[in-house]
Amino acid sequence: MPSWRCSPLIESKTRPVFVNLGCRTNAAETDELAALLAQARNVVVVNSCTVTLAADRDTRKAVHRARRQHPDAALALMGCYVDAHPGQDLGADLVVPNAWKPAPLQAETSVAPPGARHSRFLLKVQDGCDNRCTFCIVWQTRGRSISRVLPYLETRARAAAKAGYREIVLTGIDLGSYRGGLAALVERLLAAAAPARLRLSSIDPSHVDEALCRLLEHPRLCPHLHLPLQSGSDAVLARMRRRYDVAQFQRVVALAKGVRPDLALTGDFMVGFPGETEADFNRTLSVTENAGFMGLHVFRFSARPRTAAARYADQVEPGIAQDRSHRLIELGHQLHARYAGSFEGRRLGVIWDRVSEDRIRGLSENYLQASEPAEGRRPGQLEEVVWRTASSVA
């Protein structure tokens, strides 16, 4: 599932500095580049995002901050912002579009241990998107869907498990379009990654089938699906040019929860899409609650250059979109509390992640965030804990 945050600069006077913005696929690419440039010096790389206007703003800020903090370093700007805004170098010394990004690492390249960059290993399996959603610019910046070959991915999964990772996150721009089928990929990687567990990042609902849902029975496949529903209105979904309707989404959820009733369901939601009425939004509220989501990533429609939706005449007023955003976010808080409360006293496997003062945060298999004293725990460690809502992270 996508994470639209900017990672902090890694302060160093000699080692290369990497700033990652945007999705987990970007983060996986940044990790690969960090391995390639491990011996480089006096270099700063900003891997950018352009999914929204806010992402564009974050990219510009990151580049300017990097230049200010590292005035003597060679500054490279790469990623989707470059493709979305050709000719804008933002003062970088080198501009690298997505097509020029480095090839995958050699399969045998060693993997840095957990905690060196992440507590969970990000494995990019696919890039690009063949869908043409009317609001999205990413298919233009990333190009057509392309899949990495399975033997390469199996080797990288084995290397990650050998390095000590106990969770591997499969990432891609359109993960479900993996050539040969996502279920077949997951089944092979479950074998290769042992004893690590696997987690799937965002999957279009149209790509979730019975074979994939059956795999949710596997004890090392995290019972978590991130489905970017976007809207609970068929009329809005049609204008977005999504490849499913509400009925199909509901069938997918029923199929998955039939296998794993305790499934963690998270998703992306867009409010204020051109032409969205109050009735459309109320349908979104209803579908969201009835589906039993436990986590919502809510954002307002953001007109992107060269997209069809940016040219639609019936744009929603910003104040109305903001109000709908607040209401959907509040529903998300209620649904999360309800889901988290249902696990009170149950044992969950938590991968510890970030240390803050004397506490460490971690993520369970079903996407609940826990917090415990940091002493005796380290990033990347898998520990079984008794879930207490009082010790959770909001």
PLY file of the C-alpha trace (Angstrom):
ply
format ascii 1.0
element vertex 394
property float x
property float y
property float z
element edge 393
property int vertex1
property int vertex2
end_header
0.00 0.00 0.00
1.13 3.49 -0.92
3.14 5.93 1.77
3.36 9.56 0.68
5.93 10.83 3.13
9.42 12.18 2.77
12.17 10.29 4.54
14.66 12.50 6.39
18.07 13.28 5.02
20.75 10.87 6.16
23.37 13.21 7.57
26.93 12.40 6.51
29.87 14.38 5.21
31.32 11.51 3.20
28.73 8.85 2.49
26.05 9.39 -0.18
22.76 10.89 0.97
19.39 9.57 -0.25
16.05 11.33 0.07
13.02 9.23 -0.85
9.54 10.57 -1.45
6.38 8.74 -2.40
5.44 5.10 -2.75
7.09 1.90 -1.62
8.24 1.19 -5.16
10.23 4.41 -5.00
11.63 3.32 -1.64
12.67 -0.06 -3.08
14.42 1.70 -5.98
16.19 4.04 -3.58
17.44 1.03 -1.59
18.79 -0.55 -4.78
20.52 2.68 -5.73
22.01 2.97 -2.25
23.61 -0.45 -2.72
25.02 0.58 -6.11
26.44 3.84 -4.76
27.69 2.49 -1.45
31.25 3.57 -2.27
30.31 6.97 -3.70
31.15 10.15 -1.88
29.76 13.68 -1.83
26.54 12.74 -3.65
22.92 13.54 -2.81
20.07 11.75 -4.61
16.43 12.85 -4.40
13.97 10.22 -5.66
10.85 12.25 -6.36
7.08 11.82 -6.46
4.40 13.64 -8.46
1.17 11.84 -7.56
-0.41 15.06 -6.19
0.28 18.77 -6.04
1.45 18.22 -2.46
3.96 15.63 -3.70
5.30 18.14 -6.22
5.69 20.67 -3.43
7.50 18.14 -1.24
9.89 17.36 -4.08
10.79 21.01 -4.60
11.34 21.47 -0.86
13.49 18.35 -0.64
15.74 19.45 -3.52
16.17 22.95 -2.13
16.87 21.61 1.37
19.41 19.13 0.02
21.20 21.89 -1.87
21.21 24.11 1.19
22.49 21.40 3.57
25.00 19.91 1.12
26.17 22.85 -1.02
29.32 21.09 -2.26
27.72 17.75 -3.13
26.67 16.59 -6.58
22.86 16.66 -6.50
20.83 14.22 -8.61
17.06 14.45 -9.06
15.29 11.32 -10.28
11.80 9.83 -10.32
8.30 10.74 -11.41
8.59 14.52 -10.90
11.24 14.57 -13.64
8.94 12.86 -16.15
5.90 14.93 -15.18
7.76 18.24 -15.47
10.29 17.94 -18.30
12.79 20.77 -18.35
12.52 21.52 -14.62
15.79 20.58 -12.96
15.09 22.54 -9.74
18.78 23.37 -9.60
19.97 19.75 -9.57
23.27 18.88 -11.27
21.85 15.71 -12.84
18.26 14.94 -13.81
17.35 11.26 -14.27
13.94 10.25 -15.73
12.45 6.90 -14.81
13.58 5.32 -18.08
17.19 6.03 -17.11
17.00 4.55 -13.65
19.58 1.83 -13.06
18.87 -1.77 -13.98
18.06 -4.15 -11.13
20.88 -5.19 -8.85
22.68 -8.40 -9.65
20.71 -11.21 -8.07
23.68 -12.22 -5.92
24.30 -8.71 -4.57
24.46 -8.85 -0.79
21.57 -7.40 1.21
22.20 -4.92 4.01
20.86 -6.21 7.35
17.58 -5.07 8.90
17.85 -1.60 10.35
20.49 -0.41 7.90
17.75 1.28 5.86
14.47 -0.47 6.72
13.23 -3.04 9.19
11.28 -4.80 6.42
12.74 -5.69 3.02
11.13 -3.98 0.02
11.20 -6.16 -3.08
10.22 -4.47 -6.34
8.61 -7.06 -8.60
6.94 -4.89 -11.24
6.96 -1.37 -12.71
4.66 0.71 -14.90
0.91 0.61 -15.48
-1.29 -0.17 -18.49
-4.41 1.36 -16.91
-5.49 4.83 -17.94
-7.27 6.26 -14.90
-8.42 9.77 -15.74
-6.96 11.36 -12.59
-3.56 9.65 -12.67
-0.29 10.86 -14.12
1.79 7.92 -12.89
1.07 5.74 -15.93
2.55 8.54 -18.03
5.67 8.90 -15.89
6.30 5.16 -15.41
5.40 3.73 -18.80
3.89 0.36 -19.60
3.72 -2.52 -17.15
6.83 -4.67 -16.99
7.60 -7.56 -14.63
10.87 -8.75 -13.19
11.63 -12.41 -13.87
10.75 -14.90 -11.18
14.18 -16.57 -10.69
15.68 -13.15 -9.97
12.98 -12.36 -7.42
13.38 -15.76 -5.73
17.12 -15.16 -5.37
16.58 -11.71 -3.87
13.96 -13.07 -1.45
16.35 -15.79 -0.28
19.09 -13.21 0.19
16.79 -10.98 2.24
15.77 -13.87 4.50
19.41 -14.91 4.89
20.31 -11.33 5.87
17.82 -11.57 8.73
14.66 -9.94 7.37
11.49 -11.47 8.73
9.10 -9.58 6.47
9.40 -8.96 2.74
7.02 -6.45 1.13
6.22 -7.01 -2.54
5.98 -3.69 -4.34
5.03 -2.48 -7.79
3.26 0.38 -9.50
0.47 -2.02 -10.56
1.38 -5.08 -8.52
-1.57 -7.18 -9.62
-0.53 -7.00 -13.28
2.54 -9.15 -12.62
3.02 -11.25 -15.73
2.14 -14.86 -15.06
-0.22 -13.98 -12.25
0.25 -12.56 -8.79
-0.89 -15.75 -7.03
1.76 -17.83 -8.79
4.41 -15.26 -7.87
3.36 -15.20 -4.21
3.33 -18.99 -3.96
6.88 -19.25 -5.29
8.19 -16.42 -3.13
6.63 -17.90 0.02
8.84 -20.92 -0.56
11.93 -18.87 -1.40
11.55 -16.39 1.47
11.23 -18.84 4.36
11.26 -18.17 7.27
10.28 -14.57 6.40
6.65 -13.62 5.95
5.35 -11.79 2.86
3.16 -8.72 2.64
1.47 -7.40 -0.48
1.40 -3.70 -1.17
-1.45 -1.99 -3.03
-3.47 -4.17 -5.43
-6.21 -3.04 -7.82
-9.43 -4.84 -6.79
-9.79 -6.16 -10.34
-6.63 -8.24 -9.83
-7.73 -10.05 -6.68
-8.93 -13.53 -7.63
-9.80 -16.78 -5.88
-6.28 -18.18 -6.23
-4.77 -15.18 -4.47
-7.39 -15.24 -1.73
-6.75 -18.94 -1.05
-3.12 -18.09 -0.31
-4.27 -15.94 2.60
-4.54 -19.24 4.49
-0.76 -19.52 4.41
0.71 -18.69 7.84
3.48 -16.56 6.30
1.33 -14.42 4.02
0.21 -11.40 6.03
-3.60 -11.27 6.28
-3.68 -7.76 4.88
-4.98 -6.36 1.59
-4.62 -2.75 0.52
-7.31 -2.11 -2.09
-7.42 1.39 -3.65
-11.19 1.61 -3.84
-11.11 5.40 -4.46
-14.91 5.80 -4.38
-18.04 3.90 -3.38
-20.04 5.39 -6.26
-20.23 3.50 -9.56
-20.79 6.77 -11.40
-17.57 8.24 -10.00
-15.62 5.02 -10.62
-16.74 5.07 -14.25
-15.57 8.67 -14.70
-12.27 7.73 -13.08
-12.05 4.87 -15.61
-11.42 2.31 -12.88
-11.60 -1.34 -13.89
-14.17 -2.48 -11.33
-17.48 -1.39 -9.87
-18.73 -1.50 -6.29
-20.31 -4.93 -6.70
-17.03 -6.45 -7.91
-15.14 -4.83 -5.03
-17.65 -6.25 -2.54
-17.30 -9.73 -4.05
-13.53 -9.51 -3.66
-13.80 -8.49 -0.01
-16.29 -11.27 0.70
-14.00 -13.81 -0.99
-10.94 -12.68 0.98
-12.74 -12.50 4.32
-14.27 -15.89 3.66
-10.71 -17.24 3.82
-9.44 -14.88 6.55
-12.27 -13.39 8.61
-9.74 -11.31 10.57
-8.32 -9.79 7.36
-6.90 -6.28 7.70
-8.42 -4.22 4.88
-6.87 -0.85 4.07
-7.35 1.38 1.05
-6.97 4.64 -0.82
-9.88 7.03 -1.20
-10.21 10.14 -3.34
-12.78 12.78 -2.41
-13.80 15.80 -4.44
-13.35 14.08 -7.80
-14.97 16.24 -10.53
-18.70 15.64 -10.57
-18.82 13.89 -7.18
-22.14 14.74 -5.55
-23.11 14.53 -1.91
-25.05 11.37 -2.76
-21.90 9.88 -4.35
-19.89 10.68 -1.25
-22.52 9.18 1.06
-22.29 5.97 -0.95
-18.54 5.99 -0.30
-19.15 6.32 3.43
-21.62 3.43 3.37
-19.48 1.09 1.24
-16.41 1.84 3.35
-18.13 1.06 6.63
-19.86 -2.06 5.36
-16.62 -3.45 3.92
-14.95 -3.24 7.33
-11.87 -1.25 6.42
-9.39 -0.77 9.27
-7.22 1.91 7.65
-7.97 4.65 5.13
-5.58 6.79 3.12
-7.79 9.75 2.18
-6.76 12.50 -0.20
-8.54 15.20 -2.14
-8.60 15.25 -5.92
-5.53 16.99 -7.27
-5.55 18.01 -10.92
-2.43 16.68 -12.62
-1.04 17.94 -15.94
-2.03 16.05 -19.08
-4.79 14.06 -17.35
-8.39 13.90 -18.53
-9.89 14.69 -15.12
-7.99 17.98 -14.96
-10.07 19.13 -17.93
-13.46 18.12 -16.52
-15.73 21.13 -16.15
-17.56 20.12 -12.95
-14.72 20.59 -10.45
-15.75 20.29 -6.79
-15.25 23.37 -4.62
-12.19 23.04 -2.34
-14.21 23.67 0.82
-16.62 20.85 -0.01
-13.76 18.47 -0.79
-12.04 19.37 2.47
-15.21 18.71 4.47
-15.66 15.31 2.81
-12.04 14.49 3.53
-12.49 15.25 7.23
-15.66 13.15 7.44
-14.09 10.14 5.74
-10.95 10.38 7.88
-13.10 10.44 11.01
-14.91 7.31 9.84
-11.51 5.72 9.30
-10.54 6.44 12.91
-13.73 4.78 14.13
-13.23 1.71 11.94
-9.60 1.36 13.05
-10.54 1.52 16.72
-13.24 -1.11 16.16
-10.84 -3.46 14.37
-7.99 -2.96 16.84
-10.30 -3.60 19.76
-11.30 -6.98 18.33
-7.71 -8.20 18.87
-7.48 -7.31 22.55
-5.48 -9.99 24.36
-4.54 -11.91 21.22
-0.97 -12.82 20.32
0.43 -11.06 17.23
3.77 -11.21 15.46
5.32 -7.74 15.43
8.29 -6.61 13.32
10.01 -3.88 15.37
10.84 -0.77 13.42
11.57 2.74 14.71
12.97 3.72 18.09
11.76 6.97 19.65
13.34 7.85 22.97
12.83 4.71 25.10
10.03 3.16 22.98
10.10 1.11 19.81
7.29 0.85 17.30
6.45 -2.13 15.19
3.94 -3.59 12.74
1.94 -6.78 13.17
0.98 -9.17 10.42
-2.49 -7.61 10.26
-1.19 -4.03 10.09
-1.68 -3.03 13.70
1.05 -0.78 15.06
2.39 -1.67 18.49
4.71 0.15 20.87
6.85 -1.37 23.63
9.95 -0.43 25.65
12.96 -0.33 23.31
15.36 -2.09 25.67
16.23 -5.56 24.40
14.52 -5.01 21.06
16.00 -4.05 17.69
14.64 -2.95 14.28
13.80 -5.94 12.09
13.28 -8.31 14.99
10.12 -10.43 14.94
8.51 -10.87 18.34
5.22 -12.37 19.40
3.39 -9.96 21.71
0.04 -9.85 23.42
-1.96 -7.09 21.76
-3.20 -4.40 24.06
-5.07 -1.45 22.64
-3.51 0.73 25.32
-0.02 0.03 23.92
-0.96 0.56 20.29
0.17 3.42 18.09
-2.65 5.62 16.78
0 1
1 2
2 3
3 4
4 5
5 6
6 7
7 8
8 9
9 10
10 11
11 12
12 13
13 14
14 15
15 16
16 17
17 18
18 19
19 20
20 21
21 22
22 23
23 24
24 25
25 26
26 27
27 28
28 29
29 30
30 31
31 32
32 33
33 34
34 35
35 36
36 37
37 38
38 39
39 40
40 41
41 42
42 43
43 44
44 45
45 46
46 47
47 48
48 49
49 50
50 51
51 52
52 53
53 54
54 55
55 56
56 57
57 58
58 59
59 60
60 61
61 62
62 63
63 64
64 65
65 66
66 67
67 68
68 69
69 70
70 71
71 72
72 73
73 74
74 75
75 76
76 77
77 78
78 79
79 80
80 81
81 82
82 83
83 84
84 85
85 86
86 87
87 88
88 89
89 90
90 91
91 92
92 93
93 94
94 95
95 96
96 97
97 98
98 99
99 100
100 101
101 102
102 103
103 104
104 105
105 106
106 107
107 108
108 109
109 110
110 111
111 112
112 113
113 114
114 115
115 116
116 117
117 118
118 119
119 120
120 121
121 122
122 123
123 124
124 125
125 126
126 127
127 128
128 129
129 130
130 131
131 132
132 133
133 134
134 135
135 136
136 137
137 138
138 139
139 140
140 141
141 142
142 143
143 144
144 145
145 146
146 147
147 148
148 149
149 150
150 151
151 152
152 153
153 154
154 155
155 156
156 157
157 158
158 159
159 160
160 161
161 162
162 163
163 164
164 165
165 166
166 167
167 168
168 169
169 170
170 171
171 172
172 173
173 174
174 175
175 176
176 177
177 178
178 179
179 180
180 181
181 182
182 183
183 184
184 185
185 186
186 187
187 188
188 189
189 190
190 191
191 192
192 193
193 194
194 195
195 196
196 197
197 198
198 199
199 200
200 201
201 202
202 203
203 204
204 205
205 206
206 207
207 208
208 209
209 210
210 211
211 212
212 213
213 214
214 215
215 216
216 217
217 218
218 219
219 220
220 221
221 222
222 223
223 224
224 225
225 226
226 227
227 228
228 229
229 230
230 231
231 232
232 233
233 234
234 235
235 236
236 237
237 238
238 239
239 240
240 241
241 242
242 243
243 244
244 245
245 246
246 247
247 248
248 249
249 250
250 251
251 252
252 253
253 254
254 255
255 256
256 257
257 258
258 259
259 260
260 261
261 262
262 263
263 264
264 265
265 266
266 267
267 268
268 269
269 270
270 271
271 272
272 273
273 274
274 275
275 276
276 277
277 278
278 279
279 280
280 281
281 282
282 283
283 284
284 285
285 286
286 287
287 288
288 289
289 290
290 291
291 292
292 293
293 294
294 295
295 296
296 297
297 298
298 299
299 300
300 301
301 302
302 303
303 304
304 305
305 306
306 307
307 308
308 309
309 310
310 311
311 312
312 313
313 314
314 315
315 316
316 317
317 318
318 319
319 320
320 321
321 322
322 323
323 324
324 325
325 326
326 327
327 328
328 329
329 330
330 331
331 332
332 333
333 334
334 335
335 336
336 337
337 338
338 339
339 340
340 341
341 342
342 343
343 344
344 345
345 346
346 347
347 348
348 349
349 350
350 351
351 352
352 353
353 354
354 355
355 356
356 357
357 358
358 359
359 360
360 361
361 362
362 363
363 364
364 365
365 366
366 367
367 368
368 369
369 370
370 371
371 372
372 373
373 374
374 375
375 376
376 377
377 378
378 379
379 380
380 381
381 382
382 383
383 384
384 385
385 386
386 387
387 388
388 389
389 390
390 391
391 392
392 393
